[in-house]
Amino acid sequence: MHFDTVFCVAPGPSLTKADCERVERAGYPVVAVNNAYGMFRQPYALFAGDDDWWRQYAGDIPAGIRLCTASRKASNRLGIEYQRFGDSQVRFNSGSMAIQFAASLGAKRIFLLGYDCSLKEGVHFHGLHAGGLRNPTQVSVTRWQQHFAGVRNELRHIDIFNCSRRTELTCFPKKSLETVIA
Protein backbone atom coordinates (compact mmCIF):
# COMPACT_ATOMS: atom_id res chain seq x y z
CA MET A 1 0.00 0.00 0.00
CA HIS A 2 1.23 3.51 -0.82
CA PHE A 3 0.49 6.60 1.26
CA ASP A 4 1.42 10.18 0.37
CA THR A 5 1.01 11.51 3.92
CA VAL A 6 1.40 9.54 7.16
CA PHE A 7 1.18 10.41 10.84
CA CYS A 8 3.67 8.66 13.11
CA VAL A 9 2.35 8.78 16.66
CA ALA A 10 4.61 8.01 19.62
CA PRO A 11 3.61 7.65 23.28
CA GLY A 12 5.22 10.86 24.56
CA PRO A 13 3.59 12.54 27.58
CA SER A 14 2.15 15.38 25.44
CA LEU A 15 0.04 12.96 23.38
CA THR A 16 -3.67 13.50 23.92
CA LYS A 17 -6.74 11.52 22.94
CA ALA A 18 -8.25 14.68 21.45
CA ASP A 19 -5.29 15.12 19.09
CA CYS A 20 -5.48 11.48 18.04
CA GLU A 21 -9.20 11.79 17.37
CA ARG A 22 -8.52 14.85 15.16
CA VAL A 23 -5.98 12.87 13.12
CA GLU A 24 -8.44 9.98 12.78
CA ARG A 25 -11.33 12.25 11.74
CA ALA A 26 -9.09 13.84 9.11
CA GLY A 27 -8.53 10.36 7.66
CA TYR A 28 -4.75 10.20 7.78
CA PRO A 29 -3.08 6.78 7.98
CA VAL A 30 -1.36 6.32 11.34
CA VAL A 31 1.74 4.36 12.25
CA ALA A 32 1.45 4.04 16.02
CA VAL A 33 4.56 3.52 18.12
CA ASN A 34 4.29 1.10 21.05
CA ASN A 35 1.34 1.91 23.33
CA ALA A 36 0.14 4.82 21.16
CA TYR A 37 -1.96 2.28 19.21
CA GLY A 38 -4.47 2.41 22.08
CA MET A 39 -5.29 6.05 21.32
CA PHE A 40 -6.87 5.09 17.98
CA ARG A 41 -9.83 3.02 16.89
CA GLN A 42 -7.78 1.49 14.07
CA PRO A 43 -4.29 2.71 13.25
CA TYR A 44 -2.92 1.46 9.94
CA ALA A 45 0.13 -0.06 11.62
CA LEU A 46 1.83 -0.56 14.97
CA PHE A 47 5.61 -0.42 15.12
CA ALA A 48 7.30 -1.66 18.28
CA GLY A 49 10.95 -2.56 18.05
CA ASP A 50 11.56 -4.27 21.38
CA ASP A 51 10.97 -7.95 22.07
CA ASP A 52 10.29 -7.12 25.73
CA TRP A 53 7.49 -4.74 24.71
CA TRP A 54 5.88 -7.46 22.58
CA ARG A 55 6.14 -9.96 25.45
CA GLN A 56 4.22 -7.62 27.70
CA TYR A 57 1.62 -6.16 25.33
CA ALA A 58 1.10 -8.49 22.34
CA GLY A 59 -2.01 -10.06 23.87
CA ASP A 60 -3.70 -6.66 24.29
CA ILE A 61 -3.56 -5.54 20.66
CA PRO A 62 -6.85 -5.75 18.74
CA ALA A 63 -7.00 -7.57 15.42
CA GLY A 64 -6.79 -5.75 12.13
CA ILE A 65 -3.68 -3.65 12.76
CA ARG A 66 -0.57 -4.26 10.66
CA LEU A 67 2.04 -5.33 13.23
CA CYS A 68 5.71 -4.56 12.63
CA THR A 69 8.86 -4.97 14.67
CA ALA A 70 12.63 -4.72 14.41
CA SER A 71 12.97 -7.70 16.74
CA ARG A 72 13.61 -11.00 14.98
CA LYS A 73 12.65 -12.82 18.18
CA ALA A 74 9.25 -11.12 18.35
CA SER A 75 8.72 -11.59 14.61
CA ASN A 76 9.48 -15.31 14.76
CA ARG A 77 7.57 -15.96 18.00
CA LEU A 78 4.45 -13.98 17.10
CA GLY A 79 4.46 -14.25 13.32
CA ILE A 80 4.51 -10.48 12.85
CA GLU A 81 6.22 -8.49 10.14
CA TYR A 82 9.94 -7.92 10.53
CA GLN A 83 11.17 -4.51 9.38
CA ARG A 84 14.68 -3.25 9.97
CA PHE A 85 16.07 -0.11 8.37
CA GLY A 86 19.60 1.17 8.07
CA ASP A 87 22.78 -0.38 9.37
CA SER A 88 21.95 -3.40 11.50
CA GLN A 89 24.84 -2.50 13.82
CA VAL A 90 23.35 0.91 14.65
CA ARG A 91 21.07 1.19 17.68
CA PHE A 92 17.58 2.52 17.10
CA ASN A 93 14.40 3.42 18.87
CA SER A 94 10.88 2.44 17.87
CA GLY A 95 9.91 6.03 17.04
CA SER A 96 12.76 6.48 14.58
CA MET A 97 12.04 3.12 12.98
CA ALA A 98 8.35 4.07 12.63
CA ILE A 99 9.39 7.12 10.60
CA GLN A 100 11.52 4.94 8.35
CA PHE A 101 8.62 2.51 8.02
CA ALA A 102 6.30 5.37 6.98
CA ALA A 103 8.86 6.39 4.37
CA SER A 104 8.91 2.80 3.07
CA LEU A 105 5.15 3.15 2.47
CA GLY A 106 5.92 5.93 0.00
CA ALA A 107 5.12 8.86 2.27
CA LYS A 108 6.27 12.23 0.95
CA ARG A 109 5.07 13.99 4.13
CA ILE A 110 5.34 12.57 7.62
CA PHE A 111 3.87 14.31 10.64
CA LEU A 112 5.01 13.37 14.13
CA LEU A 113 2.82 13.46 17.20
CA GLY A 114 3.83 12.45 20.73
CA TYR A 115 7.53 12.71 19.85
CA ASP A 116 8.45 14.70 22.97
CA CYS A 117 12.02 13.40 23.36
CA SER A 118 12.04 14.79 26.88
CA LEU A 119 11.35 13.60 30.42
CA LYS A 120 10.28 17.03 31.74
CA GLU A 121 6.56 16.18 31.64
CA GLY A 122 6.84 12.44 32.36
CA VAL A 123 7.90 9.37 30.38
CA HIS A 124 4.77 8.37 28.40
CA PHE A 125 1.18 9.56 28.13
CA HIS A 126 0.25 6.34 29.96
CA GLY A 127 2.89 6.63 32.71
CA LEU A 128 5.61 4.10 33.44
CA HIS A 129 5.71 0.64 31.92
CA ALA A 130 5.31 -2.05 34.57
CA GLY A 131 6.59 -5.59 34.73
CA GLY A 132 10.28 -4.83 34.38
CA LEU A 133 9.94 -3.24 30.94
CA ARG A 134 12.49 -0.47 30.36
CA ASN A 135 11.36 3.12 30.62
CA PRO A 136 13.13 6.12 29.11
CA THR A 137 16.06 7.64 30.96
CA GLN A 138 17.91 10.87 30.24
CA VAL A 139 20.67 8.77 28.65
CA SER A 140 18.23 7.04 26.28
CA VAL A 141 16.48 10.32 25.39
CA THR A 142 19.85 11.89 24.52
CA ARG A 143 20.71 8.86 22.39
CA TRP A 144 17.34 9.08 20.64
CA GLN A 145 18.17 12.64 19.56
CA GLN A 146 21.10 11.16 17.62
CA HIS A 147 18.90 8.43 16.10
CA PHE A 148 16.39 11.01 14.90
CA ALA A 149 19.12 13.23 13.46
CA GLY A 150 20.38 10.22 11.52
CA VAL A 151 16.88 9.52 10.18
CA ARG A 152 16.52 13.21 9.22
CA ASN A 153 19.76 13.00 7.23
CA GLU A 154 18.78 9.71 5.61
CA LEU A 155 15.30 10.94 4.62
CA ARG A 156 16.20 14.45 3.41
CA HIS A 157 13.90 13.97 0.40
CA ILE A 158 10.82 13.67 2.65
CA ASP A 159 9.05 16.50 4.47
CA ILE A 160 8.94 15.54 8.14
CA PHE A 161 7.31 17.88 10.65
CA ASN A 162 7.01 17.51 14.41
CA CYS A 163 3.47 18.37 15.54
CA SER A 164 4.02 17.29 19.15
CA ARG A 165 2.58 19.75 21.65
CA ARG A 166 5.78 19.75 23.72
CA THR A 167 9.05 18.55 22.26
CA GLU A 168 12.79 18.85 22.57
CA LEU A 169 13.31 17.06 19.27
CA THR A 170 14.78 19.81 17.12
CA CYS A 171 16.02 18.04 13.97
CA PHE A 172 12.54 18.23 12.42
CA PRO A 173 10.77 21.57 11.91
CA LYS A 174 7.75 22.22 14.12
CA LYS A 175 4.26 22.60 12.75
CA SER A 176 1.07 22.84 14.77
CA LEU A 177 -1.42 20.02 14.47
CA GLU A 178 -4.14 22.62 13.94
CA THR A 179 -2.31 23.95 10.85
CA VAL A 180 -1.83 20.47 9.40
CA ILE A 181 -5.41 19.35 9.97
CA ALA A 182 -6.99 22.67 8.84
FIKOLZA-1660 file (N, C-alpha, C; in steps of 0.1 Angstrom, whole numbers, plus 5000, padded with zeros to 4 digits):
% residues 182
   i   px   py   pz ch aa at
   1 5008 4988 5000  A  M  N
   1 5000 5000 5000  A  M CA
   1 5009 5012 5000  A  M  C
   2 5005 5023 4993  A  H  N
   2 5012 5035 4992  A  H CA
   2 5004 5047 4998  A  H  C
   3 5011 5054 5006  A  F  N
   3 5005 5066 5013  A  F CA
   3 5013 5078 5010  A  F  C
   4 5007 5089 5006  A  D  N
   4 5014 5102 5004  A  D CA
   4 5018 5109 5017  A  D  C
   5 5008 5109 5026  A  T  N
   5 5010 5115 5039  A  T CA
   5 5007 5105 5050  A  T  C
   6 5016 5105 5060  A  V  N
   6 5014 5095 5072  A  V CA
   6 5017 5103 5085  A  V  C
   7 5009 5100 5095  A  F  N
   7 5012 5104 5108  A  F CA
   7 5019 5093 5116  A  F  C
   8 5030 5096 5122  A  C  N
   8 5037 5087 5131  A  C CA
   8 5034 5092 5145  A  C  C
   9 5028 5083 5154  A  V  N
   9 5023 5088 5167  A  V CA
   9 5030 5080 5177  A  V  C
  10 5038 5086 5185  A  A  N
  10 5046 5080 5196  A  A CA
  10 5039 5083 5210  A  A  C
  11 5043 5075 5220  A  P  N
  11 5036 5077 5233  A  P CA
  11 5042 5087 5242  A  P  C
  12 5047 5098 5237  A  G  N
  12 5052 5109 5246  A  G CA
  12 5041 5114 5255  A  G  C
  13 5046 5120 5266  A  P  N
  13 5036 5125 5276  A  P CA
  13 5027 5136 5271  A  P  C
  14 5030 5143 5260  A  S  N
  14 5022 5154 5254  A  S CA
  14 5010 5148 5246  A  S  C
  15 5011 5135 5242  A  L  N
  15 5000 5130 5234  A  L CA
  15 4987 5130 5241  A  L  C
  16 4977 5135 5234  A  T  N
  16 4963 5135 5239  A  T CA
  16 4953 5127 5230  A  T  C
  17 4943 5122 5237  A  K  N
  17 4933 5115 5229  A  K CA
  17 4926 5125 5219  A  K  C
  18 4924 5137 5223  A  A  N
  18 4917 5147 5215  A  A CA
  18 4926 5149 5202  A  A  C
  19 4939 5150 5203  A  D  N
  19 4947 5151 5191  A  D CA
  19 4946 5139 5182  A  D  C
  20 4946 5127 5188  A  C  N
  20 4945 5115 5180  A  C CA
  20 4932 5114 5173  A  C  C
  21 4921 5118 5180  A  E  N
  21 4908 5118 5174  A  E CA
  21 4908 5127 5162  A  E  C
  22 4914 5139 5163  A  R  N
  22 4915 5148 5152  A  R CA
  22 4922 5142 5140  A  R  C
  23 4933 5135 5142  A  V  N
  23 4940 5129 5131  A  V CA
  23 4931 5118 5125  A  V  C
  24 4925 5110 5133  A  E  N
  24 4916 5100 5128  A  E CA
  24 4904 5106 5120  A  E  C
  25 4898 5116 5125  A  R  N
  25 4887 5123 5117  A  R CA
  25 4891 5128 5104  A  R  C
  26 4904 5133 5103  A  A  N
  26 4909 5138 5091  A  A CA
  26 4913 5127 5081  A  A  C
  27 4913 5115 5086  A  G  N
  27 4915 5104 5077  A  G CA
  27 4929 5100 5073  A  G  C
  28 4939 5105 5081  A  Y  N
  28 4953 5102 5078  A  Y CA
  28 4956 5088 5082  A  Y  C
  29 4964 5081 5075  A  P  N
  29 4969 5068 5080  A  P CA
  29 4979 5070 5091  A  P  C
  30 4978 5062 5101  A  V  N
  30 4986 5063 5113  A  V CA
  30 4995 5051 5115  A  V  C
  31 5008 5054 5118  A  V  N
  31 5017 5044 5122  A  V CA
  31 5019 5047 5137  A  V  C
  32 5014 5038 5146  A  A  N
  32 5015 5040 5160  A  A CA
  32 5027 5034 5165  A  A  C
  33 5033 5040 5175  A  V  N
  33 5046 5035 5181  A  V CA
  33 5042 5030 5195  A  V  C
  34 5045 5017 5197  A  N  N
  34 5043 5011 5211  A  N CA
  34 5029 5014 5215  A  N  C
  35 5027 5018 5227  A  N  N
  35 5013 5019 5233  A  N CA
  35 5004 5030 5227  A  N  C
  36 5010 5038 5218  A  A  N
  36 5001 5048 5212  A  A CA
  36 4990 5042 5203  A  A  C
  37 4991 5029 5200  A  Y  N
  37 4980 5023 5192  A  Y CA
  37 4967 5024 5199  A  Y  C
  38 4967 5024 5213  A  G  N
  38 4955 5024 5221  A  G CA
  38 4948 5037 5220  A  G  C
  39 4954 5047 5214  A  M  N
  39 4947 5061 5213  A  M CA
  39 4939 5061 5201  A  M  C
  40 4938 5051 5193  A  F  N
  40 4931 5051 5180  A  F CA
  40 4922 5039 5179  A  F  C
  41 4911 5041 5172  A  R  N
  41 4902 5030 5169  A  R CA
  41 4909 5020 5160  A  R  C
  42 4916 5024 5150  A  Q  N
  42 4922 5015 5141  A  Q CA
  42 4934 5022 5134  A  Q  C
  43 4946 5022 5140  A  P  N
  43 4957 5027 5132  A  P CA
  43 4960 5018 5121  A  P  C
  44 4967 5023 5111  A  Y  N
  44 4971 5015 5099  A  Y CA
  44 4981 5004 5104  A  Y  C
  45 4991 5009 5112  A  A  N
  45 5001 4999 5116  A  A CA
  45 5006 5003 5130  A  A  C
  46 5012 4993 5137  A  L  N
  46 5018 4994 5150  A  L CA
  46 5033 4990 5148  A  L  C
  47 5042 4999 5152  A  F  N
  47 5056 4996 5151  A  F CA
  47 5061 4996 5165  A  F  C
  48 5066 4985 5170  A  A  N
  48 5073 4983 5183  A  A CA
  48 5086 4975 5181  A  A  C
  49 5097 4981 5184  A  G  N
  49 5109 4974 5181  A  G CA
  49 5114 4964 5191  A  G  C
  50 5110 4965 5203  A  D  N
  50 5116 4957 5214  A  D CA
  50 5108 4944 5216  A  D  C
  51 5116 4934 5217  A  D  N
  51 5110 4920 5221  A  D CA
  51 5103 4921 5234  A  D  C
  52 5109 4928 5244  A  D  N
  52 5103 4929 5257  A  D CA
  52 5089 4935 5257  A  D  C
  53 5088 4946 5248  A  W  N
  53 5075 4953 5247  A  W CA
  53 5065 4943 5242  A  W  C
  54 5068 4935 5232  A  W  N
  54 5059 4925 5226  A  W CA
  54 5055 4915 5236  A  W  C
  55 5064 4910 5244  A  R  N
  55 5061 4900 5254  A  R CA
  55 5051 4906 5264  A  R  C
  56 5052 4918 5267  A  Q  N
  56 5042 4924 5277  A  Q CA
  56 5029 4928 5271  A  Q  C
  57 5028 4932 5259  A  Y  N
  57 5016 4938 5253  A  Y CA
  57 5010 4931 5241  A  Y  C
  58 5016 4921 5236  A  A  N
  58 5011 4915 5223  A  A CA
  58 4997 4910 5225  A  A  C
  59 4993 4905 5237  A  G  N
  59 4980 4899 5239  A  G CA
  59 4969 4910 5240  A  G  C
  60 4973 4923 5241  A  D  N
  60 4963 4933 5243  A  D CA
  60 4959 4940 5230  A  D  C
  61 4966 4937 5219  A  I  N
  61 4964 4945 5207  A  I CA
  61 4952 4939 5199  A  I  C
  62 4943 4947 5195  A  P  N
  62 4932 4943 5187  A  P CA
  62 4935 4938 5173  A  P  C
  63 4928 4929 5168  A  A  N
  63 4930 4924 5154  A  A CA
  63 4928 4935 5144  A  A  C
  64 4934 4933 5132  A  G  N
  64 4932 4943 5121  A  G CA
  64 4943 4953 5120  A  G  C
  65 4952 4954 5129  A  I  N
  65 4963 4964 5128  A  I CA
  65 4975 4957 5122  A  I  C
  66 4982 4963 5112  A  R  N
  66 4994 4957 5107  A  R CA
  66 5005 4958 5117  A  R  C
  67 5011 4947 5121  A  L  N
  67 5020 4947 5132  A  L CA
  67 5034 4945 5127  A  L  C
  68 5043 4954 5131  A  C  N
  68 5057 4954 5126  A  C CA
  68 5067 4956 5138  A  C  C
  69 5078 4950 5136  A  T  N
  69 5089 4950 5147  A  T CA
  69 5102 4950 5140  A  T  C
  70 5112 4954 5148  A  A  N
  70 5126 4953 5144  A  A CA
  70 5133 4942 5152  A  A  C
  71 5125 4934 5159  A  S  N
  71 5130 4923 5167  A  S CA
  71 5127 4910 5160  A  S  C
  72 5138 4903 5156  A  R  N
  72 5136 4890 5150  A  R CA
  72 5129 4880 5159  A  R  C
  73 5133 4881 5172  A  K  N
  73 5127 4872 5182  A  K CA
  73 5111 4874 5182  A  K  C
  74 5107 4886 5183  A  A  N
  74 5092 4889 5183  A  A CA
  74 5086 4885 5170  A  A  C
  75 5093 4888 5159  A  S  N
  75 5087 4884 5146  A  S CA
  75 5085 4869 5145  A  S  C
  76 5095 4862 5149  A  N  N
  76 5095 4847 5148  A  N CA
  76 5085 4841 5157  A  N  C
  77 5085 4846 5170  A  R  N
  77 5076 4840 5180  A  R CA
  77 5061 4843 5177  A  R  C
  78 5058 4856 5172  A  L  N
  78 5044 4860 5171  A  L CA
  78 5040 4860 5157  A  L  C
  79 5049 4858 5147  A  G  N
  79 5045 4858 5133  A  G CA
  79 5041 4871 5128  A  G  C
  80 5048 4882 5133  A  I  N
  80 5045 4895 5129  A  I CA
  80 5056 4900 5119  A  I  C
  81 5053 4910 5112  A  E  N
  81 5062 4915 5101  A  E CA
  81 5075 4921 5107  A  E  C
  82 5086 4916 5101  A  Y  N
  82 5099 4921 5105  A  Y CA
  82 5103 4932 5096  A  Y  C
  83 5107 4943 5102  A  Q  N
  83 5112 4955 5094  A  Q CA
  83 5124 4961 5101  A  Q  C
  84 5135 4962 5094  A  R  N
  84 5147 4968 5100  A  R CA
  84 5153 4977 5089  A  R  C
  85 5156 4989 5093  A  F  N
  85 5161 4999 5084  A  F CA
  85 5175 5003 5088  A  F  C
  86 5183 5006 5078  A  G  N
  86 5196 5012 5081  A  G CA
  86 5206 5001 5084  A  G  C
  87 5217 5005 5090  A  D  N
  87 5228 4996 5094  A  D CA
  87 5224 4988 5106  A  D  C
  88 5224 4975 5104  A  S  N
  88 5220 4966 5115  A  S CA
  88 5228 4967 5128  A  S  C
  89 5240 4973 5126  A  Q  N
  89 5248 4975 5138  A  Q CA
  89 5245 4988 5146  A  Q  C
  90 5237 4996 5140  A  V  N
  90 5233 5009 5147  A  V CA
  90 5221 5007 5156  A  V  C
  91 5222 5013 5168  A  R  N
  91 5211 5012 5177  A  R CA
  91 5199 5021 5171  A  R  C
  92 5187 5018 5176  A  F  N
  92 5176 5025 5171  A  F CA
  92 5166 5027 5182  A  F  C
  93 5155 5034 5180  A  N  N
  93 5144 5034 5189  A  N CA
  93 5132 5032 5180  A  N  C
  94 5121 5028 5186  A  S  N
  94 5109 5024 5179  A  S CA
  94 5103 5036 5171  A  S  C
  95 5104 5048 5177  A  G  N
  95 5099 5060 5170  A  G CA
  95 5107 5064 5158  A  G  C
  96 5120 5062 5158  A  S  N
  96 5128 5065 5146  A  S CA
  96 5125 5054 5135  A  S  C
  97 5123 5042 5139  A  M  N
  97 5120 5031 5130  A  M CA
  97 5106 5033 5124  A  M  C
  98 5097 5038 5131  A  A  N
  98 5084 5041 5126  A  A CA
  98 5084 5051 5115  A  A  C
  99 5092 5061 5117  A  I  N
  99 5094 5071 5106  A  I CA
  99 5099 5065 5093  A  I  C
 100 5109 5056 5095  A  Q  N
 100 5115 5049 5083  A  Q CA
 100 5105 5040 5077  A  Q  C
 101 5097 5034 5085  A  F  N
 101 5086 5025 5080  A  F CA
 101 5076 5033 5072  A  F  C
 102 5072 5045 5077  A  A  N
 102 5063 5054 5070  A  A CA
 102 5069 5058 5056  A  A  C
 103 5082 5061 5056  A  A  N
 103 5089 5064 5044  A  A CA
 103 5088 5052 5034  A  A  C
 104 5089 5040 5039  A  S  N
 104 5089 5028 5031  A  S CA
 104 5075 5026 5024  A  S  C
 105 5065 5032 5030  A  L  N
 105 5052 5031 5025  A  L CA
 105 5050 5041 5013  A  L  C
 106 5060 5049 5011  A  G  N
 106 5059 5059 5000  A  G CA
 106 5056 5073 5005  A  G  C
 107 5055 5076 5018  A  A  N
 107 5051 5089 5023  A  A CA
 107 5061 5099 5018  A  A  C
 108 5055 5110 5013  A  K  N
 108 5063 5122 5010  A  K CA
 108 5062 5133 5021  A  K  C
 109 5052 5131 5029  A  R  N
 109 5051 5140 5041  A  R CA
 109 5048 5131 5053  A  R  C
 110 5055 5133 5064  A  I  N
 110 5053 5126 5076  A  I CA
 110 5052 5136 5087  A  I  C
 111 5041 5134 5095  A  F  N
 111 5039 5143 5106  A  F CA
 111 5040 5135 5119  A  F  C
 112 5047 5140 5129  A  L  N
 112 5050 5134 5141  A  L CA
 112 5041 5139 5152  A  L  C
 113 5036 5131 5161  A  L  N
 113 5028 5135 5172  A  L CA
 113 5032 5126 5184  A  L  C
 114 5034 5132 5196  A  G  N
 114 5038 5125 5207  A  G CA
 114 5053 5122 5207  A  G  C
 115 5061 5128 5199  A  Y  N
 115 5075 5127 5199  A  Y CA
 115 5081 5138 5207  A  Y  C
 116 5080 5137 5220  A  D  N
 116 5084 5147 5230  A  D CA
 116 5100 5147 5231  A  D  C
 117 5106 5135 5232  A  C  N
 117 5120 5134 5234  A  C CA
 117 5125 5142 5246  A  C  C
 118 5117 5141 5257  A  S  N
 118 5120 5148 5269  A  S CA
 118 5114 5141 5280  A  S  C
 119 5119 5142 5292  A  L  N
 119 5114 5136 5304  A  L CA
 119 5108 5147 5313  A  L  C
 120 5107 5159 5309  A  K  N
 120 5103 5170 5317  A  K CA
 120 5088 5169 5322  A  K  C
 121 5080 5163 5313  A  E  N
 121 5066 5162 5316  A  E CA
 121 5062 5147 5319  A  E  C
 122 5071 5138 5321  A  G  N
 122 5068 5124 5324  A  G CA
 122 5075 5116 5313  A  G  C
 123 5072 5103 5313  A  V  N
 123 5079 5094 5304  A  V CA
 123 5070 5090 5292  A  V  C
 124 5057 5087 5294  A  H  N
 124 5048 5084 5284  A  H CA
 124 5034 5090 5288  A  H  C
 125 5025 5091 5278  A  F  N
 125 5012 5096 5281  A  F CA
 125 5005 5086 5291  A  F  C
 126 5009 5074 5291  A  H  N
 126 5003 5063 5300  A  H CA
 126 5010 5061 5312  A  H  C
 127 5021 5068 5315  A  G  N
 127 5029 5066 5327  A  G CA
 127 5040 5056 5325  A  G  C
 128 5045 5051 5335  A  L  N
 128 5056 5041 5334  A  L CA
 128 5051 5027 5330  A  L  C
 129 5060 5020 5322  A  H  N
 129 5057 5006 5319  A  H CA
 129 5059 4998 5332  A  H  C
 130 5051 4988 5334  A  A  N
 130 5053 4979 5346  A  A CA
 130 5060 4966 5341  A  A  C
 131 5061 4958 5350  A  G  N
 131 5066 4944 5347  A  G CA
 131 5080 4943 5343  A  G  C
 132 5089 4952 5347  A  G  N
 132 5103 4952 5344  A  G CA
 132 5106 4957 5330  A  G  C
 133 5097 4962 5323  A  L  N
 133 5099 4968 5309  A  L CA
 133 5107 4981 5311  A  L  C
 134 5117 4983 5303  A  R  N
 134 5125 4995 5304  A  R CA
 134 5116 5008 5301  A  R  C
 135 5120 5018 5308  A  N  N
 135 5114 5031 5306  A  N CA
 135 5125 5041 5302  A  N  C
 136 5121 5052 5295  A  P  N
 136 5131 5061 5291  A  P CA
 136 5139 5067 5303  A  P  C
 137 5152 5069 5300  A  T  N
 137 5161 5076 5310  A  T CA
 137 5166 5088 5302  A  T  C
 138 5173 5097 5309  A  Q  N
 138 5179 5109 5302  A  Q CA
 138 5190 5104 5292  A  Q  C
 139 5197 5093 5296  A  V  N
 139 5207 5088 5287  A  V CA
 139 5200 5083 5274  A  V  C
 140 5189 5075 5275  A  S  N
 140 5182 5070 5263  A  S CA
 140 5176 5082 5255  A  S  C
 141 5171 5092 5261  A  V  N
 141 5165 5103 5254  A  V CA
 141 5176 5111 5246  A  V  C
 142 5187 5112 5252  A  T  N
 142 5198 5119 5245  A  T CA
 142 5203 5110 5233  A  T  C
 143 5203 5098 5235  A  R  N
 143 5207 5089 5224  A  R CA
 143 5197 5089 5213  A  R  C
 144 5184 5090 5216  A  W  N
 144 5173 5091 5206  A  W CA
 144 5175 5103 5198  A  W  C
 145 5179 5114 5204  A  Q  N
 145 5182 5126 5196  A  Q CA
 145 5191 5123 5184  A  Q  C
 146 5201 5115 5187  A  Q  N
 146 5211 5112 5176  A  Q CA
 146 5204 5102 5166  A  Q  C
 147 5196 5093 5170  A  H  N
 147 5189 5084 5161  A  H CA
 147 5180 5093 5152  A  H  C
 148 5173 5102 5157  A  F  N
 148 5164 5110 5149  A  F CA
 148 5172 5119 5139  A  F  C
 149 5183 5124 5144  A  A  N
 149 5191 5132 5135  A  A CA
 149 5196 5124 5123  A  A  C
 150 5200 5111 5126  A  G  N
 150 5204 5102 5115  A  G CA
 150 5193 5099 5105  A  G  C
 151 5180 5097 5110  A  V  N
 151 5169 5095 5102  A  V CA
 151 5166 5108 5093  A  V  C
 152 5167 5119 5100  A  R  N
 152 5165 5132 5092  A  R CA
 152 5175 5133 5080  A  R  C
 153 5188 5130 5083  A  N  N
 153 5198 5130 5072  A  N CA
 153 5195 5120 5062  A  N  C
 154 5191 5108 5066  A  E  N
 154 5188 5097 5056  A  E CA
 154 5176 5100 5047  A  E  C
 155 5166 5107 5053  A  L  N
 155 5153 5109 5046  A  L CA
 155 5152 5124 5042  A  L  C
 156 5162 5130 5038  A  R  N
 156 5162 5145 5034  A  R CA
 156 5152 5148 5023  A  R  C
 157 5148 5138 5015  A  H  N
 157 5139 5140 5004  A  H CA
 157 5124 5140 5008  A  H  C
 158 5122 5137 5021  A  I  N
 158 5108 5137 5026  A  I CA
 158 5106 5148 5036  A  I  C
 159 5094 5154 5035  A  D  N
 159 5091 5165 5045  A  D CA
 159 5086 5158 5058  A  D  C
 160 5093 5161 5068  A  I  N
 160 5089 5155 5081  A  I CA
 160 5088 5167 5091  A  I  C
 161 5076 5168 5097  A  F  N
 161 5073 5179 5107  A  F CA
 161 5069 5173 5120  A  F  C
 162 5074 5179 5131  A  N  N
 162 5070 5175 5144  A  N CA
 162 5058 5184 5149  A  N  C
 163 5047 5177 5151  A  C  N
 163 5035 5184 5155  A  C CA
 163 5032 5181 5170  A  C  C
 164 5042 5176 5177  A  S  N
 164 5040 5173 5192  A  S CA
 164 5038 5186 5199  A  S  C
 165 5029 5185 5209  A  R  N
 165 5026 5198 5216  A  R CA
 165 5038 5203 5224  A  R  C
 166 5046 5194 5230  A  R  N
 166 5058 5198 5237  A  R CA
 166 5069 5188 5232  A  R  C
 167 5080 5194 5228  A  T  N
 167 5091 5186 5223  A  T CA
 167 5104 5192 5224  A  T  C
 168 5114 5184 5226  A  E  N
 168 5128 5188 5226  A  E CA
 168 5135 5182 5214  A  E  C
 169 5128 5176 5205  A  L  N
 169 5133 5171 5193  A  L CA
 169 5134 5182 5182  A  L  C
 170 5146 5186 5179  A  T  N
 170 5148 5198 5171  A  T CA
 170 5152 5195 5157  A  T  C
 171 5155 5183 5153  A  C  N
 171 5160 5180 5140  A  C CA
 171 5149 5181 5129  A  C  C
 172 5137 5181 5133  A  F  N
 172 5125 5182 5124  A  F CA
 172 5118 5196 5127  A  F  C
 173 5115 5203 5117  A  P  N
 173 5108 5216 5119  A  P CA
 173 5094 5213 5126  A  P  C
 174 5090 5223 5134  A  K  N
 174 5077 5222 5141  A  K CA
 174 5066 5227 5132  A  K  C
 175 5055 5221 5134  A  K  N
 175 5043 5226 5128  A  K CA
 175 5031 5223 5137  A  K  C
 176 5022 5231 5139  A  S  N
 176 5011 5228 5148  A  S CA
 176 5001 5218 5141  A  S  C
 177 4996 5210 5150  A  L  N
 177 4986 5200 5145  A  L CA
 177 4974 5207 5139  A  L  C
 178 4970 5218 5144  A  E  N
 178 4959 5226 5139  A  E CA
 178 4961 5231 5125  A  E  C
 179 4973 5235 5122  A  T  N
 179 4977 5239 5109  A  T CA
 179 4976 5228 5099  A  T  C
 180 4981 5216 5103  A  V  N
 180 4982 5205 5094  A  V CA
 180 4968 5200 5091  A  V  C
 181 4959 5199 5101  A  I  N
 181 4946 5193 5100  A  I CA
 181 4936 5203 5093  A  I  C
 182 4939 5216 5094  A  A  N
 182 4930 5227 5088  A  A CA
 182 4928 5225 5074  A  A  C
% end
